[in-house]
Amino acid sequence: MVQGSNDNMPRVGGPKRLNDVHWQHLEVTGAARAALLGSQPCVLWFTGLSGAGKSTIANLVEKQLHALGKPTYLLDGDNVRHGLNRDLGFTDSDRSENIRRVAEVAKLMADAGLIVLVSLISPFRAERRMARALMKSGEFIEIFVDAPLEIAEARDPKGLYRKARRGELKNFTAIDSPYESPENPEIRVETARCDPTTAAFQVLAVLQQTWQNDPTHTRITSQAVRAVM
């Protein structure tokens, strides 16, 4: 234990104990960190059914941003369940907690000056609204990776739909647990009508618009996206 740290605070009690924990003033701000990195932080939140193409598109977007020298981090729904959220299952309450934790991490990473990509089914509108509310105004970009259930199920790269249909997976989104489609996403890509590279360019084009008045940002073209494939 480090002397003088908060590690000696009792780890018992509920909300009343939290009332004794105060915000610590920090002098280095998020704006200062972003300026040091030469970046405009934001959170790109990819939502959609399993098999819609979220991770593939998010990975392509990150590759292009990385090639342009942008500081990024991709929080993938499967990967965080191996560590940060390994204690959570797939009940509605556990899914909500999964989204809350990822959103809090994304908030911290954005405050560090990063462009954060989140690839997460995140099936409930209320939880996506919660994630948006955590971020600064204009910092949260919701990306609906839209694929009809029949197409996502036909792809089934992980064999999860087959298991869910056989009753081996409970609370599986779009089978026995609902998916609430975004009502007003900033970006909607229809992966039944375009390939992943085209979808990635759609996302990057919106980012380009937010950067159009910043001369430090390099122009993104569809050719540039294909060049890093």
The 8 nearest C-alpha neighbors of each residue, nearest first, counted from 0:
[[1, 2, 6, 4, 7, 3, 5, 8],
 [2, 0, 4, 3, 6, 5, 7, 8],
 [3, 1, 4, 0, 7, 6, 5, 8],
 [2, 4, 1, 5, 7, 6, 0, 8],
 [5, 3, 6, 2, 1, 7, 0, 8],
 [4, 6, 7, 8, 3, 1, 2, 9],
 [7, 5, 4, 8, 0, 1, 9, 3],
 [8, 6, 5, 9, 4, 0, 3, 2],
 [7, 9, 6, 5, 10, 4, 11, 20],
 [10, 8, 11, 7, 6, 12, 16, 5],
 [11, 9, 8, 12, 7, 16, 6, 13],
 [12, 10, 9, 13, 16, 8, 17, 15],
 [11, 13, 16, 15, 10, 14, 17, 9],
 [12, 14, 15, 16, 17, 11, 18, 10],
 [13, 15, 17, 16, 18, 12, 19, 11],
 [16, 14, 18, 17, 13, 12, 19, 20],
 [15, 17, 18, 14, 12, 19, 13, 20],
 [18, 16, 14, 19, 20, 15, 13, 12],
 [17, 19, 15, 16, 20, 14, 21, 13],
 [18, 20, 17, 16, 21, 15, 14, 22],
 [21, 19, 17, 18, 22, 16, 23, 15],
 [22, 20, 23, 19, 18, 17, 24, 16],
 [23, 21, 24, 20, 25, 19, 18, 17],
 [22, 24, 21, 25, 20, 26, 5, 27],
 [23, 25, 22, 26, 21, 27, 28, 20],
 [26, 24, 27, 23, 28, 22, 29, 31],
 [25, 27, 28, 24, 31, 29, 23, 32],
 [28, 26, 25, 31, 29, 32, 30, 24],
 [29, 27, 31, 30, 26, 32, 25, 110],
 [28, 30, 110, 32, 31, 111, 33, 112],
 [31, 29, 33, 28, 32, 34, 112, 110],
 [32, 30, 34, 28, 29, 33, 35, 27],
 [31, 33, 29, 35, 34, 112, 30, 111],
 [32, 34, 112, 30, 36, 38, 35, 31],
 [35, 33, 37, 31, 36, 32, 30, 38],
 [36, 34, 32, 33, 37, 31, 38, 112],
 [35, 37, 33, 38, 34, 32, 112, 70],
 [38, 36, 34, 35, 33, 39, 215, 69],
 [39, 37, 33, 36, 40, 34, 112, 69],
 [38, 40, 33, 41, 112, 37, 114, 113],
 [41, 39, 114, 113, 112, 109, 38, 33],
 [40, 42, 138, 114, 109, 139, 115, 43],
 [41, 43, 115, 139, 116, 138, 44, 140],
 [44, 42, 116, 140, 115, 117, 141, 45],
 [43, 45, 117, 141, 142, 140, 42, 116],
 [46, 44, 142, 118, 117, 53, 143, 119],
 [47, 45, 120, 143, 119, 121, 144, 142],
 [48, 46, 144, 120, 143, 145, 51, 49],
 [49, 47, 51, 120, 50, 151, 172, 146],
 [48, 50, 51, 120, 47, 151, 172, 52],
 [49, 51, 151, 52, 155, 48, 154, 156],
 [52, 50, 146, 48, 151, 49, 53, 47],
 [51, 53, 55, 50, 54, 56, 144, 190],
 [54, 52, 56, 55, 118, 51, 45, 57],
 [53, 55, 57, 56, 118, 52, 58, 75],
 [56, 54, 58, 52, 53, 57, 59, 195],
 [55, 57, 59, 58, 53, 199, 54, 195],
 [58, 56, 54, 60, 59, 55, 53, 61],
 [57, 59, 61, 55, 56, 60, 54, 62],
 [60, 58, 62, 56, 61, 57, 199, 63],
 [61, 59, 57, 63, 58, 62, 199, 56],
 [60, 62, 64, 58, 63, 59, 65, 57],
 [63, 61, 59, 65, 60, 64, 66, 58],
 [64, 62, 66, 60, 65, 61, 224, 67],
 [63, 65, 67, 61, 69, 66, 62, 60],
 [64, 66, 68, 62, 69, 67, 63, 61],
 [67, 65, 63, 64, 68, 62, 69, 227],
 [68, 66, 64, 65, 69, 63, 217, 216],
 [69, 67, 65, 66, 64, 70, 63, 71],
 [68, 70, 65, 64, 67, 71, 38, 66],
 [71, 69, 113, 114, 68, 65, 38, 72],
 [72, 70, 114, 113, 115, 69, 61, 73],
 [71, 73, 115, 116, 74, 114, 113, 70],
 [72, 74, 116, 117, 115, 75, 71, 61],
 [75, 73, 117, 116, 118, 72, 76, 79],
 [74, 76, 118, 78, 77, 117, 73, 79],
 [75, 77, 119, 78, 79, 118, 74, 80],
 [78, 76, 80, 75, 79, 81, 119, 118],
 [77, 79, 75, 80, 81, 76, 82, 74],
 [80, 78, 81, 83, 82, 76, 77, 84],
 [79, 81, 84, 85, 78, 82, 77, 83],
 [82, 80, 85, 79, 78, 84, 83, 77],
 [81, 83, 85, 79, 80, 84, 78, 86],
 [82, 84, 79, 85, 80, 81, 86, 100],
 [85, 83, 80, 86, 87, 82, 79, 97],
 [84, 86, 80, 81, 82, 87, 83, 79],
 [87, 85, 84, 88, 80, 83, 82, 81],
 [88, 86, 93, 85, 84, 89, 97, 80],
 [87, 89, 93, 90, 86, 94, 85, 84],
 [90, 88, 94, 93, 170, 91, 87, 171],
 [89, 91, 93, 92, 88, 94, 170, 169],
 [90, 92, 94, 93, 95, 89, 170, 176],
 [93, 91, 95, 90, 94, 96, 89, 97],
 [94, 92, 96, 90, 95, 91, 87, 89],
 [95, 93, 97, 91, 96, 92, 89, 90],
 [94, 96, 92, 98, 93, 97, 99, 91],
 [95, 97, 99, 93, 98, 94, 100, 92],
 [98, 96, 94, 95, 100, 99, 93, 101],
 [97, 99, 101, 95, 96, 100, 102, 94],
 [100, 98, 96, 102, 97, 101, 95, 103],
 [101, 99, 103, 102, 97, 98, 96, 104],
 [100, 102, 104, 98, 103, 99, 105, 97],
 [101, 103, 105, 99, 130, 100, 104, 98],
 [102, 104, 106, 100, 105, 101, 99, 107],
 [105, 103, 101, 107, 106, 102, 108, 100],
 [106, 104, 102, 108, 103, 107, 109, 101],
 [105, 107, 103, 109, 104, 108, 134, 102],
 [108, 106, 110, 104, 105, 109, 111, 103],
 [107, 109, 111, 105, 110, 106, 113, 104],
 [108, 110, 113, 112, 106, 111, 40, 107],
 [109, 111, 29, 107, 112, 108, 106, 113],
 [112, 110, 108, 109, 113, 32, 29, 107],
 [113, 111, 33, 40, 109, 110, 32, 29],
 [114, 112, 109, 40, 71, 70, 108, 115],
 [113, 115, 71, 40, 41, 42, 70, 109],
 [116, 114, 42, 72, 71, 113, 73, 43],
 [115, 117, 73, 43, 42, 74, 44, 72],
 [116, 118, 74, 44, 45, 73, 75, 43],
 [119, 117, 75, 45, 54, 76, 53, 74],
 [118, 120, 76, 121, 46, 117, 45, 75],
 [119, 121, 46, 47, 122, 48, 49, 118],
 [120, 122, 119, 123, 46, 98, 127, 126],
 [123, 121, 178, 120, 179, 124, 177, 172],
 [122, 124, 179, 125, 126, 121, 178, 127],
 [123, 125, 127, 126, 179, 128, 181, 122],
 [126, 124, 128, 127, 123, 129, 130, 95],
 [127, 125, 129, 128, 124, 123, 130, 95],
 [126, 128, 130, 124, 129, 125, 131, 123],
 [129, 127, 131, 125, 126, 130, 124, 132],
 [128, 130, 126, 132, 127, 131, 125, 133],
 [131, 129, 127, 102, 133, 128, 132, 126],
 [130, 132, 128, 133, 129, 134, 139, 127],
 [133, 131, 129, 130, 134, 128, 135, 136],
 [134, 132, 130, 131, 129, 106, 135, 103],
 [135, 133, 132, 131, 138, 106, 139, 136],
 [134, 136, 138, 137, 133, 139, 132, 131],
 [137, 135, 138, 134, 139, 132, 131, 133],
 [136, 138, 139, 135, 140, 41, 134, 131],
 [137, 139, 41, 135, 136, 42, 134, 140],
 [140, 138, 42, 131, 137, 41, 134, 43],
 [141, 139, 43, 185, 44, 42, 142, 138],
 [140, 142, 44, 184, 185, 43, 45, 139],
 [143, 141, 186, 45, 44, 187, 184, 144],
 [142, 144, 187, 46, 145, 47, 45, 186],
 [145, 143, 47, 188, 46, 53, 187, 142],
 [144, 146, 189, 143, 188, 47, 190, 51],
 [145, 147, 51, 190, 191, 189, 151, 148],
 [148, 146, 150, 149, 151, 145, 191, 51],
 [147, 149, 151, 150, 152, 146, 173, 48],
 [150, 148, 152, 147, 151, 153, 146, 154],
 [149, 151, 153, 152, 147, 148, 154, 146],
 [152, 150, 50, 148, 154, 51, 153, 149],
 [151, 153, 155, 149, 150, 154, 148, 160],
 [154, 152, 150, 151, 155, 149, 148, 156],
 [153, 155, 151, 152, 156, 150, 50, 51],
 [154, 156, 152, 158, 157, 153, 50, 151],
 [157, 155, 154, 158, 50, 159, 153, 152],
 [158, 156, 159, 155, 160, 50, 154, 49],
 [159, 157, 155, 161, 156, 160, 162, 154],
 [160, 158, 162, 157, 161, 163, 155, 168],
 [159, 161, 163, 162, 158, 152, 164, 155],
 [160, 162, 164, 159, 163, 158, 165, 155],
 [161, 163, 167, 159, 165, 160, 164, 168],
 [162, 164, 168, 160, 166, 165, 161, 167],
 [165, 163, 161, 166, 162, 160, 174, 167],
 [164, 166, 162, 163, 167, 161, 168, 160],
 [167, 165, 163, 164, 168, 162, 169, 161],
 [166, 168, 162, 163, 165, 169, 164, 161],
 [169, 167, 163, 166, 162, 171, 170, 159],
 [168, 170, 171, 167, 163, 166, 175, 89],
 [171, 169, 176, 175, 89, 172, 90, 168],
 [170, 172, 176, 169, 174, 175, 168, 163],
 [171, 173, 176, 174, 177, 178, 170, 175],
 [174, 172, 177, 176, 178, 175, 171, 148],
 [175, 173, 172, 171, 176, 163, 177, 164],
 [174, 176, 170, 171, 173, 172, 177, 169],
 [175, 177, 172, 170, 171, 173, 174, 178],
 [178, 176, 173, 172, 179, 175, 122, 174],
 [177, 179, 122, 173, 172, 180, 123, 176],
 [180, 178, 123, 122, 124, 177, 181, 182],
 [179, 181, 178, 182, 124, 122, 47, 143],
 [182, 180, 183, 184, 179, 143, 124, 141],
 [181, 183, 184, 180, 124, 179, 143, 185],
 [184, 182, 181, 185, 186, 141, 187, 143],
 [185, 183, 141, 186, 181, 142, 182, 143],
 [184, 186, 141, 140, 142, 183, 187, 143],
 [187, 185, 142, 184, 143, 141, 188, 202],
 [188, 186, 143, 142, 144, 184, 189, 145],
 [187, 189, 144, 145, 198, 190, 143, 186],
 [190, 188, 145, 191, 192, 146, 144, 193],
 [189, 191, 193, 192, 146, 188, 145, 194],
 [192, 190, 189, 146, 193, 150, 147, 145],
 [193, 191, 190, 189, 194, 188, 146, 198],
 [194, 192, 190, 191, 197, 198, 189, 195],
 [193, 195, 197, 196, 198, 190, 192, 191],
 [196, 194, 198, 197, 56, 199, 193, 55],
 [197, 195, 199, 198, 194, 200, 225, 224],
 [198, 196, 200, 199, 194, 195, 193, 201],
 [197, 199, 195, 201, 196, 200, 188, 194],
 [200, 198, 196, 202, 201, 197, 56, 60],
 [199, 201, 203, 197, 202, 198, 204, 221],
 [202, 200, 198, 204, 199, 203, 197, 205],
 [203, 201, 199, 200, 205, 204, 206, 198],
 [202, 204, 200, 206, 205, 201, 207, 199],
 [205, 203, 207, 201, 206, 202, 200, 208],
 [206, 204, 208, 207, 203, 202, 201, 209],
 [207, 205, 203, 209, 208, 204, 210, 202],
 [206, 208, 204, 210, 205, 209, 211, 203],
 [207, 209, 211, 205, 210, 206, 204, 212],
 [210, 208, 206, 207, 211, 205, 212, 213],
 [209, 211, 207, 213, 208, 212, 206, 216],
 [212, 210, 208, 213, 209, 207, 214, 216],
 [211, 213, 210, 214, 209, 208, 216, 215],
 [212, 214, 210, 215, 211, 216, 209, 217],
 [213, 215, 216, 212, 211, 217, 210, 218],
 [216, 214, 213, 217, 37, 210, 38, 212],
 [217, 215, 214, 213, 210, 218, 211, 207],
 [216, 218, 219, 215, 67, 214, 207, 210],
 [217, 219, 216, 220, 207, 211, 210, 223],
 [218, 220, 217, 223, 207, 221, 203, 204],
 [221, 219, 223, 222, 224, 218, 200, 204],
 [220, 222, 224, 223, 200, 225, 219, 197],
 [223, 221, 225, 220, 224, 226, 219, 227],
 [224, 222, 226, 220, 221, 225, 219, 227],
 [223, 225, 221, 222, 226, 227, 63, 220],
 [224, 226, 222, 228, 223, 227, 221, 196],
 [225, 227, 223, 224, 228, 222, 221, 63],
 [228, 226, 225, 224, 63, 62, 223, 66],
 [227, 225, 226, 224, 59, 196, 62, 63]]
